[in-house]
């Protein structure tokens, strides 16, 4: 398998930026990994925070133990700027992943062409 495909698959399946590490582009790989993983960490933090708040409200009796009511609470848009930050974190995670795949393939293709000639 050539370097372009290997690097793209590593970025797609292992971790964003891992294809760049495979191609020895450490700075770019670190930047892409940081961008994607910081978005993911923020999303996980907010999900746990929201789950804890809902479970506390269930335990206190404020929310009945009914699937439909709990689902409604989960699917509500977060208040204030929190919804915007969640959208930005999601965008950072997805953009880092997609850019990592495309850029790793592009750099790998250049190296494959240089190696063939």
Secondary structure, DSSP 4 states (H G I P E B T S, - for coil): --HHHHHHHHHHHT-TTHHHHHTT-HHHHHHHHHHHHHHHHHHHHHHHHHHHHHHHHHHTTSS-S-HHHHHHHHHSPPSTTHHHHHHHHHHHHHHHHHHHHHHHHHHHHHHHHHHH-
